[in-house]
Amino acid sequence: MTGFAERDAARDVGMDADRIDALVDRLDRTYVASGKLPHLQLLLSRDERTVLSVSLGQARETGEMLRDDALFRIASMTKPVTAVAFMMLVEQGLVRLDDPVTDVIPEFARLRVGLEGCALKRPMRMIDLLRHTSGLTYGLQRRTPIDARYRALGLDEFQQKRTPDDFIAAVADIPLEFSPGESWNYSISTDVLGVVVERLTGMDLESLFHARIFDPLGMPDSFFTVPADRVDRLTDAWRFTEDGLALSDRGARSSWSRPLRFRSGGGGLVSSTADYHRFARMLLRGGELDGVRLLRAETVKAMRANHLPDGRDLASMSTGMFSEVDYAGVGFGLGLAMGLETQDYSWGGIFSTWFFVDPVLRMIGILMTQHLPSSTYPIRAELRAAARTAVK
């Protein structure tokens, strides 16, 4: 077995290098060498010391091996970034968690619930957008006539042809699945939150993220539109089929390299493992990194606390496609899922990217690959479990 772990760093932070090597070897054999996944990039750190950083497999159909500085479509891992941007505005006093969404998006005043057009039992609040209790949905749910309307209008698409105002107008014409606060449903809530951020600041998300998050944190490889001089680092994306992997999006001609009218706060970013590690370190450190503070420590603590009504978990509140997932003991904070007992927090993207931060073990894990859909294999759970057992 090849050695993958940074053995000196692992020893210094109390992790078993042999177990880390065994984890990589197992994931390589199970997923990459077997052809289930095109590639993997893994990073583990503890006490902010990197104990594992490895790239495996093929970046593109044309045979190039995965580079350490590869760029990935992180999709819904955009959501925690948008949540951080919103919470910065909360700290500035520009908005509050309990504010009605209609204060910033008056178009939502015409929203109704269900095909019967019932009135909302209470207003949709900003916190509902952060924790996915808004009543909004995703077309990918494929459960109801309402999500069918999302699909018909392409409201899930990362690269909308609409402007932000056009997007909001389209959403406002479709009923909610339920009255805000009654259930948890994974949705375009964070896309709406991104529009809230844009309207409150007068900046588009690309400009705001760079000015207030990416540049201060030293994240040069995170963007909604991949610059021309970095397109060669963007991997291909593949989709699972019964006949094996099928190409979904070519890195060399990706739609992620085209100018945008709408920046998806719920799923539009491209980033690198190194960049997202800096973002995760900022969260682990309570809102600060290398002398730059984005959020107060108490704000980050609130983000990773459970904000579901009455302290419930997702298993008791979830509807739609995620109602069949084992979410017992998993709560949801402000833009992040969190373990009610373990206290770790995490989220992933539809291309099977994923990250977790464990404030108790002081550990960060990042998984990058480009495989649709993310639910195909249990690799995220395997990585988290193996990382924990590697702690001595």
Secondary structure, DSSP 8 states (H G I E B T S, - for coil): ----S-HHHHHHTTB-HHHHHHHHHHHIIIIITTTSSSEEEEEEEETTEEEEEEEEEBSSTT--B--TT-BEE-GGGHHHHHHHHHHHHHHHTS--TTSBGGGT-GGGGG--BTTTTB--SS--BHHHHHHT-SS---GGG--SHHHHHHHHHTTT-SS-SS-HHHHHHHHHTS-BSS-TTS-B---THHHHHHHHHHHHHTS-HHHHHIIIIIHHHT-TT-BSS--GGGGGGB--EEEEETTEEEEEE-GGG-GGGS--SS--TTT--EE-HHHHHHHHHHHHTTSEETTEESS-HHHHHHHTS--SGGG--HHHHB-GGGGGS--TTEEE-SSSEEETTT--EEEE-TTS-EEEEETTTTEEEEEE--EE-TTSS-HHHHHHHHHHHTB-
